[in-house]
Amino acid sequence: MKRRLFIAIDIDANVRRAVARIEKDMENVLGNGQDGLVRFVPEENWHITISFLGTQDDASLTAIMAAARKAAENFSAPEISFTEIVYAPQKKNPRMIWLKTSQASSKELGAIKNYLEDLLAEEGVRFEQESRMFSGHVTLARFPSSMPNDTLPAIERTLSLHCTGKSLDIMESELDRNGAKYSILQRFSFS
């Protein structure tokens, strides 16, 4: 069986509540769904993607689990700071709205990502590794296509939210006409 997989870190309930209140304000400005400029991601789908693995078969799932387990065992639970909500990934013609982590958090999460992806490669898992510097974020909304920033209302804001990443989660993404549905296949707690 083929599965669309990624490895992520969940965010805690306190951060979710704070961001949900901010998102309501953004929905009032931008709308939501077909009538709005943007489609907001359901709260249950909020996470920080560490590694997107793409389509994998069941045979590779054992190797993915072994790599995720070892990576989680070799890192203590990361302290994650969220510092801003921005249009992304570029300000000029964004396609999404992100809740961004601080530079220090992105660096720490990037170290976990690099270690994990080295382990995945050693295990023979095939996936496309990104070469750019890791920028930790939670995707809050997506535009149907890239939007010129000069047509978008101001939504950016500075924040100070914090949580501890508890585990590396192997996630499955199933696409349907209503969007993606994510489920946790396995969770590996940090040491």
Residue pairs with C-beta under 8 A, 6 or more apart in sequence:
1 57
1 58
2 55
2 56
2 57
3 55
3 56
3 57
3 58
3 61
3 172
3 185
4 54
4 55
4 56
4 172
4 173
4 174
4 175
5 53
5 54
5 55
5 56
5 61
5 64
5 170
5 171
5 172
5 173
5 185
6 49
6 50
6 51
6 52
6 53
6 171
6 173
7 49
7 50
7 51
7 53
7 64
7 68
7 116
7 168
7 169
7 170
7 171
8 47
8 48
8 49
8 50
8 168
8 169
8 171
9 47
9 48
9 50
9 78
9 80
9 109
9 165
9 166
9 167
9 168
9 169
10 47
10 165
10 166
10 167
10 169
11 46
11 47
11 48
11 80
11 138
11 163
12 163
12 164
12 166
14 161
14 163
15 82
15 161
15 162
15 163
16 43
16 46
18 159
18 161
19 46
19 82
19 85
19 99
19 138
19 140
19 161
20 43
22 85
22 157
22 159
23 40
23 43
23 140
23 141
26 40
26 85
26 97
26 140
26 141
26 155
27 36
27 40
29 153
29 155
30 36
30 37
30 38
30 141
30 152
30 153
30 155
31 37
31 38
32 38
32 39
32 40
33 39
37 143
37 147
37 152
38 97
38 141
38 142
38 143
39 141
39 142
39 143
39 144
39 179
40 140
40 141
41 139
41 140
41 141
41 142
41 179
42 179
44 182
45 180
45 181
45 182
46 99
46 138
46 139
46 140
47 138
47 169
47 171
47 182
48 80
48 101
48 109
48 136
48 137
48 138
48 165
50 109
50 112
50 113
50 116
50 168
51 113
51 116
51 117
51 120
51 127
52 127
52 128
53 64
53 120
53 125
53 127
54 127
54 128
56 64
56 125
56 127
60 124
60 125
60 126
61 170
61 185
63 120
63 123
63 124
63 125
64 120
64 123
64 125
64 170
65 170
65 186
65 188
66 119
66 123
67 116
67 119
67 120
67 122
67 123
67 125
68 116
68 168
68 170
68 186
68 188
69 188
70 119
71 112
71 115
71 116
71 119
71 168
71 188
72 167
72 168
72 188
72 189
72 190
72 191
73 188
73 191
74 115
74 191
75 111
75 112
75 115
75 190
75 191
76 190
76 191
77 164
77 165
77 166
77 189
77 190
77 191
78 105
78 108
78 109
78 112
78 164
78 165
78 190
79 105
79 108
79 162
79 164
79 165
80 101
80 105
80 108
80 109
80 136
80 162
80 163
80 164
80 165
81 101
81 102
81 104
81 105
81 160
81 161
81 162
82 99
82 100
82 101
82 102
82 105
82 138
82 159
82 160
82 161
82 162
82 163
83 100
83 101
83 102
83 158
83 159
83 160
84 99
84 100
84 156
84 157
84 158
84 159
85 97
85 98
85 99
85 100
85 140
85 155
85 156
85 157
85 159
86 97
86 98
86 100
86 156
87 94
87 96
87 97
87 98
87 147
87 149
87 152
87 155
87 156
88 94
88 95
88 96
88 97
88 98
88 100
88 137
89 95
89 96
89 98
89 135
91 149
92 148
92 149
93 146
93 147
93 148
93 149
94 143
94 146
94 147
94 149
94 152
95 142
95 143
95 145
95 146
95 147
96 139
96 140
96 141
96 142
96 143
97 139
97 140
97 141
97 155
98 137
98 138
98 139
98 140
99 137
99 138
99 140
99 159
100 106
100 135
100 136
100 137
101 109
101 135
101 136
101 137
105 136
106 133
106 134
106 135
106 136
107 134
109 134
109 136
109 165
110 133
110 134
110 136
112 168
113 134
114 134
116 168
117 127
117 129
120 127
121 129
165 190
166 189
166 190
167 187
167 188
167 189
167 190
168 187
168 188
168 190
169 184
169 186
169 187
169 188
170 184
170 185
170 186
170 187
170 188
171 182
171 183
171 184
171 185
172 182
172 183
172 185
173 180
173 181
173 182
174 180
174 181
174 182
174 183
175 181
